[in-house]
Amino acid sequence: MSFISYEKVIGNRWFVPAILCMSVIPLLQSTLFAQNLFVKALGEGGTDVSTSVIMTSSGSIVTTGYTWSFGAGSHDILLCKFDISGDPIWVKTFGGSYADDGYSVIETSDSGFVVLGQTSSFGSGSTDLLLSKFDSLGNHLWSRTLGADQPDYGRSVIKSSDGGFVVVGWTENFSIAYTDLLISRFDSLGNHLWTRVVGGLDWDYGYSVIQTSDGNLVVVGVTYSYGAGSADVFLCKFDLLGNLIWSRTLGGGGNDYGYSIAAANDGGFVVAGVTSSF
């Protein structure tokens, strides 16, 4: 299952990368009151999926995802830049002979981009977490993989206050049982600093991360190991050394999922997801 993210734009407009499994990536711009201003499509004969979108410091639009229409392998990471009207400036793919996916994109201080996802083409396992850096023209600069024999998945990346990167996802390599929530920190050159996992005897996932005003890190995800229901929203707070400060669950008797987190003005945070409990 894929989950889209979005970013607000100046002037009460939003850019949403819509997922469409009919060989196109539509880019939808709408006002605060959901009036469509444009819809653009990108794709050819295969399925093309957009998973994350940002507005750049120069006012353009950058999205990542994965494509079966272009590239070298089964499907490849897709990185696209559009102007403010939604017209493509450049389209880039990155990958090998097997499946490679992009799930989160951020702009870096040098006007380049970092994409987090996963790869079956590179690394040491069947699927490894993949962190890739691109320049302002979309040219690939470096990639780093994280994983071992079993699958590891990346879902969200942020730039930390020291100029490095923090990523979250989940792992089957370092887990107690099935999958554990994973958080890793890299420096600005992509060198791995540390990895921590949190989980129990069931499935646990990390989907989104923020750095809070106190400099610490808060991850939201889903846990089947803890909480009141089958699946509960999972919140974990870490310091910058990766030490777990606390963890919390939120849910009822049904299934509850946390997919996105944002900082609030009062020092707290807001979580969005799905519930069948409330």
N, C-alpha and C positions, 0 to 999 in steps of 0.2 A: 504494500500500500504506500502511496506517495502523499505527501502533505505539502501544500503550497504555503509560502510566506509572502508578505507584502511590506511595502514601505510607503509612508505618507509623503506627499509631495506638496510644495508650496502652493498656496491658492486653493486649498480644500479639494485637491485632486489626489487620486490614489492610482497606483499602477499595480495590477494584479497579473501574475503569470498563470494563465488558465491551463489546466491539463485537458488535453483532447487526444484520444487514442485513434485519430483518423488522419494521421500523417501531417498534422500541422501543429505549430505552437502559436496560439492566438495571444496577442498582447493587448490587454484591455485597459484603457484609461477611462476613469469615470470621475464625476464630481462627488462631493460629499453626499449628494442626494441621488446618487446612482444613475445619473444621466450619462450614457456612453458618449465619449468624445471621439474615440476611434477604436477599431479592432484591426490588428495586423496579424497575419499568419505567416509562419515560416516552416517549411518542410517540403519533403518530396514523397517518395513511394513508401517509406517506412513510418513507424510510429515515432513521434518526437514529443518529448515531455519536458515541460518547464517546471522547476521546483522552487526557485528562489529568485527574487528580483530586488534591485536596489536603485536608488537615484545616486549618481556620482556627484562629486563636488563641482563638476563642470556643467551639470544640468542634463546629462544624458542618462540613458537607462541601460542597465546591464542585468542580464539574466543568465542563470545556469540551469542545467538539467542533463538530459541524455538523449541520444539520437540513434535510430536505426537507419536513417536516410543517408547520413554522411559518416566519414571516418574510416578507420582501419579494421575494426573488429565487429564482434557480435552487436554491441552498441557501445558508443563512446560518450565521454563527457562533452557537453555542448556549452559553449560560452559565447554569448551574443551581446553586441552593443548596438543600441538604437538611439536615434536622435529624439528630441522632445515630441516630434510628430509620429514616432513609432516606425520610422523608416530605418532599415538596417544600415549601420556604419561598417561593421565587420562581423563575421561569423567564424568561429574557430572550434575545432574539435581536438580532443586529446584522448588517447587510449592505445591499447595494444590489440592482440588477437582475440581477446575475450571480453567479458562484460565490464564496463567502467561507467560509473554514475557520479554526477554532481548533485549535491543536495543543499549546499549553502554557499553564498558568495558574499565577500566584503571587499570594500575598497581599502587600499593601503595608503600610507602617507606619501609614497612616491607616485601616486595616481595609477598604480597597478592594481591587481586583484588577486585575492586568495580564494580558492575553491576547496571545499571539503566534500568528500564523498567516500566512495569505496571502489576497489579494483580487484578484478580477477585476472588481470594481465600481468601485474607486477607484484613484488613483495614475496613473502615466504609462505603464505597460506592459500587456501582456496579462495578466500575473499579477505582483503586487508583494508583497513582504514587508509585513505589517501588524502594527503594535503598537498596542494599544488599552487605554485605562484606563477602569475602571468604579468607581463608588462602592460603599459597603457594601450598598446595596440593588440593585445590578446596573444602575444607570442609567449610560449612556454619558457619559463626560466629554470624552475626546479620542482621536483616532487619528492615527497617523503611518504613512506608507508609505515604502518604500525600494525603488527600482528604476528601470529605464529601459525600453527597447523590448522586450527579451527577458524571459522569466520569472525571477522571484526567489522563493524559498520560505523560510519561517521554520518552525523545528521546536522550539526550546527557548529559554526566557528565564529568567534569574536576576536577583535584585537584587544589585547590586555593593556593596562596602563604603562607597562614597560616597553611597549612596542612589539611584543611577541604575540602569540596566538594561543587561545584556549579552545579546545574542541571537545564535543561530547558525542556519545553514541552508545553502543553496547558491544559486548564481547562474549564469545564462547570459549576463549582461550584461558582467561584468568578467572573464570567464574567458579563458584562452588558447585553449582549443579547445571542449570540450563544457560541462561544469559544473565549477565550483570551489567548494570549501568557503568559506563566508562567515561572518565574525564582525563584529558591529557593536556599538558602544556608544552609549547615549543617556543624557542627564541625567534627573533626576527628573520633568521636565515633558515628556519625550519629544523634546527637541531632539537631533538627530543630532550626535554628536561625531566618530566616525570609523568607517570600514569597511575591513576587510582581507580579501583572498582568498588562498587557497593551493590550488594544483593544478598539474597537468601537462597532458599532451596527451590525457587521457582524462577519465572521469567521476570527480568527487570531491565528497563530501557531508559536511556537518556535522550531527550529530543531537543532541548533548547537551554542556553546558558546566558547569564548576564554577569557583569562585574558590578557590584553594588558600590554605594558611595563610601563605604568603609574599606574598600579595596578587596573585599572577599568575592567569592564566586558562588552563585546560586544556580542550580540545575533543576529543571523540571522534566518529568518523564512519567513512566507508568511502572507500577509494581504489582506483581502477582504473589510476591513473597510475604508482604506485610499489609496491614490495613484491615478494613471491615468487610470488603467485598471480594468478588473474584478478581477484579482489577481496580486499583486505586491510583489517584494522582500521587506522584512521588516527588517530594521536594528535598533537596540536599544542599547544604551550605558547606563550602570548603574555604580554607585560607589559601594564599598564593603558593604555599609549599605543598598543597594537596592534602592537608590534614582535614578530616571530616569534623566540622563543628557541630552540626546537628542534622537530623533527617526527620521529615514529617510526611504523613499520608493524609489524604483527603478523599472521602468517598462514603458511600452507603452500601446497601445490600446488592446493588447492581454493579455494572461496569463503569468505571470513571477513568478518563484518560487526560493527561496533561501534555500538550503539544507545544505551547509557546509561552514565554515569560517576558515581561517588560518591567523596567524600574518605575516606581511611583515617586511622586514629588516629596512624599513624607518619609522616604527611606525604605519603605516597604516595596512590594512588587505585586504585579497583576499577572494572573495565570489564565490562559484560555485553553479549552479542550472540549471534551465530549462527556456527557453523563447519561446513564440510564437509571440513576438512583434518585435524582431530584427533578 
